Amino acid sequence: MLQTYKVLALVLYENGNGLATTNLVRAKDKNQAREKIRKRYMKSPGVGEVVVNMETDVIQLGPPLD
């Protein structure tokens, strides 16, 4: 059963710049939501690391969807 999560991610580029971004993603659980966002941003050129704190940066929105 998929649920909707709001994920705050910090994208750190190899040149020293950073970007904070908020995303909505559908996933089975918090771990899968974090991994989907991490994979999405790691595909971008020049990205060195994507930081997502499981405790505070992944928020479940609403009841589970059928």
All heavy atoms as TSV, in Angstrom:
chain	resi	resn	atom	element	x	y	z
A	1	MET	N	N	0.845	-1.174	0.000
A	1	MET	CA	C	0.000	0.000	0.000
A	1	MET	C	C	0.890	1.236	0.000
A	1	MET	O	O	1.743	1.403	0.865
A	1	MET	CB	C	-0.887	-0.039	1.241
A	1	MET	CG	C	-1.890	1.041	1.271
A	1	MET	SD	S	-3.081	1.007	2.640
A	1	MET	CE	C	-3.044	-0.601	3.301
A	2	LEU	N	N	0.694	2.090	-0.980
A	2	LEU	CA	C	1.506	3.302	-1.098
A	2	LEU	C	C	0.943	4.428	-0.243
A	2	LEU	O	O	-0.274	4.566	-0.099
A	2	LEU	CB	C	1.577	3.751	-2.552
A	2	LEU	CG	C	2.299	2.819	-3.509
A	2	LEU	CD1	C	2.233	3.373	-4.915
A	2	LEU	CD2	C	3.723	2.604	-3.077
A	3	GLN	N	N	1.842	5.221	0.291
A	3	GLN	CA	C	1.490	6.389	1.074
A	3	GLN	C	C	2.225	7.583	0.492
A	3	GLN	O	O	3.217	7.430	-0.212
A	3	GLN	CB	C	1.889	6.181	2.538
A	3	GLN	CG	C	1.208	4.985	3.154
A	3	GLN	CD	C	1.730	4.694	4.550
A	3	GLN	OE1	O	2.447	5.491	5.140
A	3	GLN	NE2	N	1.377	3.555	5.079
A	4	THR	N	N	1.750	8.773	0.801
A	4	THR	CA	C	2.399	9.985	0.318
A	4	THR	C	C	3.279	10.561	1.428
A	4	THR	O	O	2.841	10.688	2.566
A	4	THR	CB	C	1.354	11.031	-0.111
A	4	THR	OG1	O	0.510	10.444	-1.101
A	4	THR	CG2	C	2.015	12.261	-0.686
A	5	TYR	N	N	4.515	10.884	1.055
A	5	TYR	CA	C	5.478	11.448	2.004
A	5	TYR	C	C	6.002	12.775	1.478
A	5	TYR	O	O	6.175	12.953	0.273
A	5	TYR	CB	C	6.664	10.502	2.211
A	5	TYR	CG	C	6.304	9.240	2.934
A	5	TYR	CD1	C	5.932	8.099	2.233
A	5	TYR	CD2	C	6.326	9.184	4.315
A	5	TYR	CE1	C	5.594	6.939	2.896
A	5	TYR	CE2	C	5.986	8.026	4.987
A	5	TYR	CZ	C	5.623	6.900	4.272
A	5	TYR	OH	O	5.283	5.757	4.930
A	6	LYS	N	N	6.253	13.676	2.397
A	6	LYS	CA	C	6.927	14.932	2.085
A	6	LYS	C	C	8.362	14.767	2.569
A	6	LYS	O	O	8.601	14.445	3.738
A	6	LYS	CB	C	6.245	16.090	2.817
A	6	LYS	CG	C	6.830	17.439	2.519
A	6	LYS	CD	C	6.030	18.521	3.233
A	6	LYS	CE	C	6.551	19.892	2.916
A	6	LYS	NZ	N	5.765	20.929	3.617
A	7	VAL	N	N	9.311	14.966	1.655
A	7	VAL	CA	C	10.718	14.713	1.970
A	7	VAL	C	C	11.532	15.981	1.754
A	7	VAL	O	O	11.528	16.559	0.672
A	7	VAL	CB	C	11.281	13.572	1.088
A	7	VAL	CG1	C	12.728	13.302	1.444
A	7	VAL	CG2	C	10.444	12.314	1.232
A	8	LEU	N	N	12.220	16.420	2.800
A	8	LEU	CA	C	13.135	17.549	2.722
A	8	LEU	C	C	14.527	16.985	2.485
A	8	LEU	O	O	14.982	16.114	3.227
A	8	LEU	CB	C	13.120	18.353	4.018
A	8	LEU	CG	C	14.142	19.475	4.134
A	8	LEU	CD1	C	13.849	20.557	3.095
A	8	LEU	CD2	C	14.141	20.063	5.519
A	9	ALA	N	N	15.175	17.439	1.426
A	9	ALA	CA	C	16.509	16.924	1.093
A	9	ALA	C	C	17.488	18.082	0.942
A	9	ALA	O	O	17.134	19.139	0.434
A	9	ALA	CB	C	16.447	16.124	-0.200
A	10	LEU	N	N	18.708	17.847	1.370
A	10	LEU	CA	C	19.801	18.789	1.168
A	10	LEU	C	C	20.709	18.179	0.114
A	10	LEU	O	O	21.291	17.110	0.326
A	10	LEU	CB	C	20.567	19.024	2.470
A	10	LEU	CG	C	21.784	19.938	2.378
A	10	LEU	CD1	C	21.375	21.331	1.905
A	10	LEU	CD2	C	22.487	20.008	3.708
A	11	VAL	N	N	20.798	18.842	-1.034
A	11	VAL	CA	C	21.619	18.356	-2.144
A	11	VAL	C	C	22.933	19.133	-2.126
A	11	VAL	O	O	22.928	20.353	-2.249
A	11	VAL	CB	C	20.888	18.560	-3.492
A	11	VAL	CG1	C	21.725	18.019	-4.636
A	11	VAL	CG2	C	19.510	17.913	-3.469
A	12	LEU	N	N	24.032	18.417	-1.945
A	12	LEU	CA	C	25.354	19.036	-1.889
A	12	LEU	C	C	26.093	18.735	-3.185
A	12	LEU	O	O	26.249	17.573	-3.564
A	12	LEU	CB	C	26.143	18.495	-0.697
A	12	LEU	CG	C	25.487	18.730	0.661
A	12	LEU	CD1	C	26.268	18.013	1.753
A	12	LEU	CD2	C	25.383	20.207	0.953
A	13	TYR	N	N	26.539	19.787	-3.851
A	13	TYR	CA	C	27.236	19.649	-5.124
A	13	TYR	C	C	28.732	19.563	-4.897
A	13	TYR	O	O	29.257	20.028	-3.877
A	13	TYR	CB	C	26.900	20.832	-6.038
A	13	TYR	CG	C	25.463	20.800	-6.502
A	13	TYR	CD1	C	24.471	21.476	-5.796
A	13	TYR	CD2	C	25.102	20.091	-7.629
A	13	TYR	CE1	C	23.155	21.440	-6.213
A	13	TYR	CE2	C	23.784	20.045	-8.056
A	13	TYR	CZ	C	22.819	20.724	-7.352
A	13	TYR	OH	O	21.513	20.678	-7.760
A	14	GLU	N	N	29.436	18.988	-5.863
A	14	GLU	CA	C	30.885	18.815	-5.770
A	14	GLU	C	C	31.636	20.141	-5.740
A	14	GLU	O	O	32.731	20.226	-5.201
A	14	GLU	CB	C	31.372	17.959	-6.942
A	14	GLU	CG	C	30.860	16.541	-6.871
A	14	GLU	CD	C	31.142	15.727	-8.111
A	14	GLU	OE1	O	31.623	16.302	-9.117
A	14	GLU	OE2	O	30.885	14.519	-8.082
A	15	ASN	N	N	31.035	21.207	-6.285
A	15	ASN	CA	C	31.703	22.511	-6.298
A	15	ASN	C	C	31.488	23.290	-4.988
A	15	ASN	O	O	31.900	24.433	-4.885
A	15	ASN	CB	C	31.226	23.344	-7.489
A	15	ASN	CG	C	29.751	23.689	-7.425
A	15	ASN	OD1	O	29.071	23.394	-6.455
A	15	ASN	ND2	N	29.261	24.311	-8.480
A	16	GLY	N	N	30.835	22.680	-4.000
A	16	GLY	CA	C	30.672	23.316	-2.703
A	16	GLY	C	C	29.316	23.975	-2.490
A	16	GLY	O	O	29.000	24.374	-1.375
A	17	ASN	N	N	28.527	24.115	-3.529
A	17	ASN	CA	C	27.187	24.698	-3.390
A	17	ASN	C	C	26.223	23.672	-2.808
A	17	ASN	O	O	26.449	22.470	-2.867
A	17	ASN	CB	C	26.665	25.176	-4.753
A	17	ASN	CG	C	27.427	26.366	-5.273
A	17	ASN	OD1	O	28.031	27.113	-4.522
A	17	ASN	ND2	N	27.418	26.529	-6.586
A	18	GLY	N	N	25.116	24.173	-2.259
A	18	GLY	CA	C	24.092	23.301	-1.714
A	18	GLY	C	C	22.713	23.798	-2.084
A	18	GLY	O	O	22.526	24.965	-2.433
A	19	LEU	N	N	21.740	22.896	-2.039
A	19	LEU	CA	C	20.364	23.218	-2.383
A	19	LEU	C	C	19.451	22.461	-1.444
A	19	LEU	O	O	19.574	21.242	-1.300
A	19	LEU	CB	C	20.077	22.808	-3.836
A	19	LEU	CG	C	18.635	22.858	-4.300
A	19	LEU	CD1	C	18.187	24.301	-4.447
A	19	LEU	CD2	C	18.491	22.121	-5.620
A	20	ALA	N	N	18.548	23.160	-0.776
A	20	ALA	CA	C	17.536	22.506	0.052
A	20	ALA	C	C	16.257	22.438	-0.770
A	20	ALA	O	O	15.847	23.421	-1.387
A	20	ALA	CB	C	17.300	23.299	1.333
A	21	THR	N	N	15.635	21.265	-0.804
A	21	THR	CA	C	14.462	21.069	-1.626
A	21	THR	C	C	13.425	20.228	-0.896
A	21	THR	O	O	13.775	19.378	-0.078
A	21	THR	CB	C	14.846	20.420	-2.975
A	21	THR	OG1	O	13.678	20.220	-3.745
A	21	THR	CG2	C	15.539	19.102	-2.776
A	22	THR	N	N	12.159	20.480	-1.184
A	22	THR	CA	C	11.057	19.716	-0.620
A	22	THR	C	C	10.340	18.999	-1.753
A	22	THR	O	O	10.065	19.594	-2.789
A	22	THR	CB	C	10.066	20.646	0.108
A	22	THR	OG1	O	10.777	21.371	1.109
A	22	THR	CG2	C	8.965	19.857	0.766
A	23	ASN	N	N	10.060	17.720	-1.544
A	23	ASN	CA	C	9.456	16.893	-2.576
A	23	ASN	C	C	8.314	16.070	-2.007
A	23	ASN	O	O	8.348	15.678	-0.846
A	23	ASN	CB	C	10.490	15.909	-3.128
A	23	ASN	CG	C	11.706	16.598	-3.645
A	23	ASN	OD1	O	11.741	17.001	-4.778
A	23	ASN	ND2	N	12.728	16.754	-2.802
A	24	LEU	N	N	7.332	15.763	-2.841
A	24	LEU	CA	C	6.287	14.809	-2.494
A	24	LEU	C	C	6.572	13.531	-3.262
A	24	LEU	O	O	6.877	13.565	-4.457
A	24	LEU	CB	C	4.911	15.336	-2.877
A	24	LEU	CG	C	4.426	16.559	-2.107
A	24	LEU	CD1	C	3.055	16.985	-2.612
A	24	LEU	CD2	C	4.368	16.280	-0.625
A	25	VAL	N	N	6.493	12.404	-2.573
A	25	VAL	CA	C	6.778	11.120	-3.199
A	25	VAL	C	C	5.825	10.067	-2.637
A	25	VAL	O	O	5.430	10.148	-1.480
A	25	VAL	CB	C	8.259	10.725	-2.978
A	25	VAL	CG1	C	8.564	10.515	-1.527
A	25	VAL	CG2	C	8.635	9.522	-3.785
A	26	ARG	N	N	5.447	9.113	-3.486
A	26	ARG	CA	C	4.615	7.997	-3.042
A	26	ARG	C	C	5.514	6.791	-2.839
A	26	ARG	O	O	6.288	6.440	-3.718
A	26	ARG	CB	C	3.538	7.704	-4.069
A	26	ARG	CG	C	2.507	8.830	-4.096
A	26	ARG	CD	C	1.402	8.534	-5.032
A	26	ARG	NE	N	0.892	7.199	-4.782
A	26	ARG	CZ	C	-0.369	6.841	-4.884
A	26	ARG	NH1	N	-1.242	7.713	-5.256
A	26	ARG	NH2	N	-0.755	5.609	-4.650
A	27	ALA	N	N	5.408	6.187	-1.650
A	27	ALA	CA	C	6.279	5.062	-1.311
A	27	ALA	C	C	5.583	4.170	-0.283
A	27	ALA	O	O	4.573	4.554	0.307
A	27	ALA	CB	C	7.593	5.574	-0.756
A	28	LYS	N	N	6.164	2.991	-0.061
A	28	LYS	CA	C	5.623	2.046	0.916
A	28	LYS	C	C	5.902	2.486	2.351
A	28	LYS	O	O	5.084	2.291	3.238
A	28	LYS	CB	C	6.222	0.659	0.698
A	28	LYS	CG	C	5.778	0.003	-0.573
A	28	LYS	CD	C	6.407	-1.365	-0.705
A	28	LYS	CE	C	6.017	-1.990	-2.028
A	28	LYS	NZ	N	6.654	-3.304	-2.217
A	29	ASP	N	N	7.103	3.042	2.572
A	29	ASP	CA	C	7.492	3.469	3.915
A	29	ASP	C	C	8.511	4.603	3.829
A	29	ASP	O	O	8.898	5.017	2.737
A	29	ASP	CB	C	8.041	2.298	4.731
A	29	ASP	CG	C	9.212	1.593	4.058
A	29	ASP	OD1	O	9.891	2.218	3.214
A	29	ASP	OD2	O	9.449	0.422	4.381
A	30	LYS	N	N	8.946	5.091	4.993
A	30	LYS	CA	C	9.881	6.213	5.034
A	30	LYS	C	C	11.212	5.893	4.365
A	30	LYS	O	O	11.792	6.738	3.693
A	30	LYS	CB	C	10.142	6.641	6.489
A	30	LYS	CG	C	9.021	7.409	7.114
A	30	LYS	CD	C	9.423	7.874	8.499
A	30	LYS	CE	C	8.404	8.810	9.071
A	30	LYS	NZ	N	8.868	9.415	10.334
A	31	ASN	N	N	11.694	4.689	4.549
A	31	ASN	CA	C	12.979	4.311	3.945
A	31	ASN	C	C	12.906	4.360	2.425
A	31	ASN	O	O	13.824	4.863	1.773
A	31	ASN	CB	C	13.402	2.911	4.396
A	31	ASN	CG	C	13.834	2.883	5.834
A	31	ASN	OD1	O	14.416	3.836	6.330
A	31	ASN	ND2	N	13.545	1.793	6.512
A	32	GLN	N	N	11.831	3.846	1.860
A	32	GLN	CA	C	11.693	3.858	0.410
A	32	GLN	C	C	11.532	5.289	-0.101
A	32	GLN	O	O	12.070	5.642	-1.149
A	32	GLN	CB	C	10.514	3.000	-0.041
A	32	GLN	CG	C	10.432	2.880	-1.545
A	32	GLN	CD	C	9.244	2.081	-2.019
A	32	GLN	OE1	O	8.170	2.145	-1.440
A	32	GLN	NE2	N	9.440	1.336	-3.083
A	33	ALA	N	N	10.820	6.130	0.622
A	33	ALA	CA	C	10.653	7.533	0.231
A	33	ALA	C	C	12.012	8.229	0.193
A	33	ALA	O	O	12.334	8.948	-0.755
A	33	ALA	CB	C	9.717	8.240	1.198
A	34	ARG	N	N	12.826	8.016	1.204
A	34	ARG	CA	C	14.162	8.615	1.258
A	34	ARG	C	C	15.020	8.131	0.091
A	34	ARG	O	O	15.703	8.920	-0.570
A	34	ARG	CB	C	14.842	8.282	2.574
A	34	ARG	CG	C	16.254	8.843	2.661
A	34	ARG	CD	C	16.943	8.433	3.906
A	34	ARG	NE	N	17.118	6.980	3.867
A	34	ARG	CZ	C	17.800	6.289	4.747
A	34	ARG	NH1	N	18.344	6.895	5.758
A	34	ARG	NH2	N	17.922	4.993	4.647
A	35	GLU	N	N	14.981	6.844	-0.197
A	35	GLU	CA	C	15.795	6.287	-1.277
A	35	GLU	C	C	15.357	6.791	-2.651
A	35	GLU	O	O	16.191	7.046	-3.514
A	35	GLU	CB	C	15.764	4.759	-1.247
A	35	GLU	CG	C	16.626	4.183	-0.160
A	35	GLU	CD	C	18.064	4.663	-0.231
A	35	GLU	OE1	O	18.683	4.582	-1.313
A	35	GLU	OE2	O	18.572	5.132	0.803
A	36	LYS	N	N	14.049	6.966	-2.859
A	36	LYS	CA	C	13.560	7.491	-4.136
A	36	LYS	C	C	14.082	8.899	-4.383
A	36	LYS	O	O	14.526	9.232	-5.483
A	36	LYS	CB	C	12.030	7.490	-4.177
A	36	LYS	CG	C	11.427	6.151	-4.468
A	36	LYS	CD	C	9.925	6.281	-4.638
A	36	LYS	CE	C	9.314	5.002	-5.146
A	36	LYS	NZ	N	7.880	5.149	-5.415
A	37	ILE	N	N	14.049	9.732	-3.353
A	37	ILE	CA	C	14.536	11.109	-3.497
A	37	ILE	C	C	16.048	11.114	-3.692
A	37	ILE	O	O	16.571	11.837	-4.534
A	37	ILE	CB	C	14.128	11.959	-2.273
A	37	ILE	CG1	C	12.614	12.101	-2.218
A	37	ILE	CG2	C	14.815	13.317	-2.301
A	37	ILE	CD1	C	11.995	12.735	-3.449
A	38	ARG	N	N	16.757	10.288	-2.938
A	38	ARG	CA	C	18.213	10.226	-3.071
A	38	ARG	C	C	18.605	9.810	-4.489
A	38	ARG	O	O	19.449	10.439	-5.123
A	38	ARG	CB	C	18.796	9.248	-2.055
A	38	ARG	CG	C	20.285	9.372	-1.896
A	38	ARG	CD	C	20.847	8.351	-0.947
A	38	ARG	NE	N	20.883	7.020	-1.533
A	38	ARG	CZ	C	21.741	6.636	-2.481
A	38	ARG	NH1	N	22.605	7.483	-2.966
A	38	ARG	NH2	N	21.714	5.407	-2.953
A	39	LYS	N	N	17.970	8.802	-5.024
A	39	LYS	CA	C	18.278	8.337	-6.381
A	39	LYS	C	C	17.933	9.400	-7.423
A	39	LYS	O	O	18.655	9.581	-8.403
A	39	LYS	CB	C	17.521	7.051	-6.688
A	39	LYS	CG	C	18.084	5.847	-5.985
A	39	LYS	CD	C	17.296	4.600	-6.308
A	39	LYS	CE	C	17.820	3.409	-5.537
A	39	LYS	NZ	N	17.027	2.195	-5.798
A	40	ARG	N	N	16.823	10.100	-7.200
A	40	ARG	CA	C	16.401	11.146	-8.148
A	40	ARG	C	C	17.468	12.224	-8.284
A	40	ARG	O	O	17.815	12.639	-9.377
A	40	ARG	CB	C	15.083	11.770	-7.686
A	40	ARG	CG	C	14.580	12.866	-8.611
A	40	ARG	CD	C	13.343	13.533	-8.083
A	40	ARG	NE	N	12.253	12.578	-7.926
A	40	ARG	CZ	C	11.104	12.860	-7.309
A	40	ARG	NH1	N	10.917	14.055	-6.784
A	40	ARG	NH2	N	10.173	11.949	-7.193
A	41	TYR	N	N	18.003	12.695	-7.166
A	41	TYR	CA	C	18.966	13.790	-7.210
A	41	TYR	C	C	20.384	13.333	-7.522
A	41	TYR	O	O	21.172	14.094	-8.072
A	41	TYR	CB	C	18.926	14.606	-5.920
A	41	TYR	CG	C	17.720	15.496	-5.890
A	41	TYR	CD1	C	16.598	15.176	-5.134
A	41	TYR	CD2	C	17.663	16.638	-6.671
A	41	TYR	CE1	C	15.481	15.979	-5.145
A	41	TYR	CE2	C	16.554	17.448	-6.688
A	41	TYR	CZ	C	15.465	17.113	-5.923
A	41	TYR	OH	O	14.340	17.904	-5.951
A	42	MET	N	N	20.739	12.096	-7.220
A	42	MET	CA	C	22.081	11.609	-7.525
A	42	MET	C	C	22.292	11.473	-9.033
A	42	MET	O	O	23.432	11.456	-9.494
A	42	MET	CB	C	22.357	10.276	-6.826
A	42	MET	CG	C	22.566	10.412	-5.327
A	42	MET	SD	S	23.871	11.556	-4.842
A	42	MET	CE	C	25.316	10.671	-5.382
A	43	LYS	N	N	21.217	11.408	-9.817
A	43	LYS	CA	C	21.322	11.342	-11.275
A	43	LYS	C	C	21.755	12.682	-11.870
A	43	LYS	O	O	22.273	12.721	-12.979
A	43	LYS	CB	C	19.972	10.951	-11.890
A	43	LYS	CG	C	19.556	9.537	-11.618
A	43	LYS	CD	C	18.208	9.250	-12.250
A	43	LYS	CE	C	17.697	7.891	-11.893
A	43	LYS	NZ	N	16.350	7.649	-12.444
A	44	SER	N	N	21.552	13.759	-11.155
A	44	SER	CA	C	21.893	15.092	-11.656
A	44	SER	C	C	23.409	15.261	-11.730
A	44	SER	O	O	24.134	14.774	-10.865
A	44	SER	CB	C	21.314	16.173	-10.740
A	44	SER	OG	O	19.917	16.060	-10.665
A	45	PRO	N	N	23.893	15.965	-12.752
A	45	PRO	CA	C	25.340	16.151	-12.881
A	45	PRO	C	C	25.906	17.045	-11.773
A	45	PRO	O	O	25.285	18.022	-11.377
A	45	PRO	CB	C	25.493	16.825	-14.245
A	45	PRO	CG	C	24.158	17.378	-14.569
A	45	PRO	CD	C	23.143	16.568	-13.837
A	46	GLY	N	N	27.052	16.672	-11.260
A	46	GLY	CA	C	27.742	17.482	-10.273
A	46	GLY	C	C	27.306	17.264	-8.838
A	46	GLY	O	O	27.828	17.914	-7.932
A	47	VAL	N	N	26.373	16.361	-8.579
A	47	VAL	CA	C	25.896	16.123	-7.213
A	47	VAL	C	C	26.868	15.194	-6.505
A	47	VAL	O	O	27.236	14.142	-7.017
A	47	VAL	CB	C	24.477	15.517	-7.211
A	47	VAL	CG1	C	24.071	15.103	-5.805
A	47	VAL	CG2	C	23.488	16.517	-7.772
A	48	GLY	N	N	27.293	15.603	-5.324
A	48	GLY	CA	C	28.213	14.792	-4.536
A	48	GLY	C	C	27.514	13.974	-3.477
A	48	GLY	O	O	27.892	12.839	-3.200
A	49	GLU	N	N	26.467	14.551	-2.861
A	49	GLU	CA	C	25.783	13.868	-1.768
A	49	GLU	C	C	24.371	14.420	-1.619
A	49	GLU	O	O	24.122	15.594	-1.877
A	49	GLU	CB	C	26.567	14.087	-0.465
A	49	GLU	CG	C	26.034	13.346	0.723
A	49	GLU	CD	C	26.859	13.581	1.987
A	49	GLU	OE1	O	27.812	14.378	1.946
A	49	GLU	OE2	O	26.516	12.975	3.005
A	50	VAL	N	N	23.448	13.556	-1.189
A	50	VAL	CA	C	22.080	13.966	-0.874
A	50	VAL	C	C	21.818	13.554	0.567
A	50	VAL	O	O	21.931	12.379	0.921
A	50	VAL	CB	C	21.049	13.302	-1.815
A	50	VAL	CG1	C	19.640	13.704	-1.432
A	50	VAL	CG2	C	21.342	13.662	-3.264
A	51	VAL	N	N	21.493	14.530	1.416
A	51	VAL	CA	C	21.305	14.284	2.840
A	51	VAL	C	C	19.818	14.379	3.178
A	51	VAL	O	O	19.172	15.389	2.898
A	51	VAL	CB	C	22.096	15.311	3.684
A	51	VAL	CG1	C	21.892	15.061	5.163
A	51	VAL	CG2	C	23.565	15.286	3.319
A	52	VAL	N	N	19.297	13.298	3.791
A	52	VAL	CA	C	17.905	13.268	4.253
A	52	VAL	C	C	17.919	12.668	5.658
A	52	VAL	O	O	18.337	11.530	5.847
A	52	VAL	CB	C	17.004	12.421	3.332
A	52	VAL	CG1	C	15.594	12.373	3.880
A	52	VAL	CG2	C	17.014	12.958	1.915
A	53	ASN	N	N	17.461	13.411	6.649
A	53	ASN	CA	C	17.382	12.939	8.026
A	53	ASN	C	C	16.053	12.222	8.214
A	53	ASN	O	O	14.992	12.834	8.097
A	53	ASN	CB	C	17.505	14.123	8.988
A	53	ASN	CG	C	17.484	13.697	10.432
A	53	ASN	OD1	O	17.010	12.631	10.788
A	53	ASN	ND2	N	18.004	14.562	11.284
A	54	MET	N	N	16.102	10.935	8.512
A	54	MET	CA	C	14.879	10.127	8.633
A	54	MET	C	C	13.947	10.629	9.742
A	54	MET	O	O	12.735	10.573	9.614
A	54	MET	CB	C	15.231	8.661	8.907
A	54	MET	CG	C	15.743	7.934	7.700
A	54	MET	SD	S	14.518	7.776	6.411
A	54	MET	CE	C	13.333	6.726	7.226
A	55	GLU	N	N	14.502	11.109	10.832
A	55	GLU	CA	C	13.681	11.503	11.985
A	55	GLU	C	C	12.846	12.756	11.721
A	55	GLU	O	O	11.704	12.840	12.147
A	55	GLU	CB	C	14.577	11.735	13.204
A	55	GLU	CG	C	15.325	10.505	13.656
A	55	GLU	CD	C	14.392	9.393	14.111
A	55	GLU	OE1	O	13.386	9.684	14.763
A	55	GLU	OE2	O	14.695	8.232	13.780
A	56	THR	N	N	13.421	13.733	11.020
A	56	THR	CA	C	12.731	15.014	10.882
A	56	THR	C	C	12.375	15.387	9.453
A	56	THR	O	O	11.512	16.223	9.244
A	56	THR	CB	C	13.600	16.155	11.456
A	56	THR	OG1	O	14.848	16.179	10.762
A	56	THR	CG2	C	13.839	15.961	12.941
A	57	ASP	N	N	13.016	14.783	8.464
A	57	ASP	CA	C	12.855	15.238	7.087
A	57	ASP	C	C	11.919	14.400	6.233
A	57	ASP	O	O	11.674	14.732	5.087
A	57	ASP	CB	C	14.222	15.311	6.394
A	57	ASP	CG	C	15.135	16.341	7.031
A	57	ASP	OD1	O	14.610	17.210	7.765
A	57	ASP	OD2	O	16.341	16.278	6.806
A	58	VAL	N	N	11.391	13.301	6.762
A	58	VAL	CA	C	10.437	12.477	6.015
A	58	VAL	C	C	9.135	12.460	6.805
A	58	VAL	O	O	9.079	11.936	7.917
A	58	VAL	CB	C	10.966	11.044	5.815
A	58	VAL	CG1	C	9.965	10.223	5.004
A	58	VAL	CG2	C	12.317	11.055	5.122
A	59	ILE	N	N	8.081	13.066	6.229
A	59	ILE	CA	C	6.803	13.235	6.930
A	59	ILE	C	C	5.703	12.540	6.134
A	59	ILE	O	O	5.537	12.810	4.937
A	59	ILE	CB	C	6.471	14.721	7.087
A	59	ILE	CG1	C	7.587	15.430	7.836
A	59	ILE	CG2	C	5.127	14.913	7.769
A	59	ILE	CD1	C	7.528	16.934	7.741
A	60	GLN	N	N	4.948	11.678	6.791
A	60	GLN	CA	C	3.826	11.012	6.133
A	60	GLN	C	C	2.645	11.980	6.079
A	60	GLN	O	O	2.297	12.620	7.060
A	60	GLN	CB	C	3.415	9.764	6.869
A	60	GLN	CG	C	2.272	9.021	6.216
A	60	GLN	CD	C	1.884	7.762	6.952
A	60	GLN	OE1	O	2.626	7.281	7.796
A	60	GLN	NE2	N	0.725	7.256	6.651
A	61	LEU	N	N	2.024	12.099	4.909
A	61	LEU	CA	C	0.872	12.977	4.712
A	61	LEU	C	C	-0.391	12.149	4.585
A	61	LEU	O	O	-0.483	11.286	3.714
A	61	LEU	CB	C	1.050	13.823	3.447
A	61	LEU	CG	C	2.287	14.712	3.392
A	61	LEU	CD1	C	2.362	15.410	2.054
A	61	LEU	CD2	C	2.272	15.722	4.527
A	62	GLY	N	N	-1.358	12.387	5.427
A	62	GLY	CA	C	-2.660	11.751	5.306
A	62	GLY	C	C	-2.647	10.260	5.552
A	62	GLY	O	O	-1.631	9.650	5.818
A	63	PRO	N	N	-3.826	9.651	5.436
A	63	PRO	CA	C	-3.950	8.204	5.649
A	63	PRO	C	C	-3.404	7.432	4.450
A	63	PRO	O	O	-3.252	7.974	3.375
A	63	PRO	CB	C	-5.459	8.008	5.777
A	63	PRO	CG	C	-6.042	9.129	4.993
A	63	PRO	CD	C	-5.096	10.288	5.167
A	64	PRO	N	N	-3.098	6.150	4.639
A	64	PRO	CA	C	-2.606	5.320	3.537
A	64	PRO	C	C	-3.624	5.258	2.393
A	64	PRO	O	O	-4.839	5.271	2.619
A	64	PRO	CB	C	-2.438	3.937	4.161
A	64	PRO	CG	C	-2.389	4.179	5.623
A	64	PRO	CD	C	-3.172	5.422	5.890
A	65	LEU	N	N	-3.123	5.196	1.166
A	65	LEU	CA	C	-3.971	5.086	-0.001
A	65	LEU	C	C	-4.110	3.640	-0.415
A	65	LEU	O	O	-3.171	2.866	-0.318
A	65	LEU	CB	C	-3.374	5.896	-1.163
A	65	LEU	CG	C	-3.159	7.380	-0.906
A	65	LEU	CD1	C	-2.433	7.999	-2.087
A	65	LEU	CD2	C	-4.480	8.072	-0.686
A	66	ASP	N	N	-5.289	3.245	-0.880
A	66	ASP	CA	C	-5.500	1.862	-1.330
A	66	ASP	C	C	-5.143	1.705	-2.773
A	66	ASP	O	O	-5.195	2.533	-3.563
A	66	ASP	CB	C	-6.947	1.446	-1.108
A	66	ASP	CG	C	-7.255	1.333	0.383
A	66	ASP	OD1	O	-6.335	0.969	1.128
A	66	ASP	OD2	O	-8.398	1.598	0.764
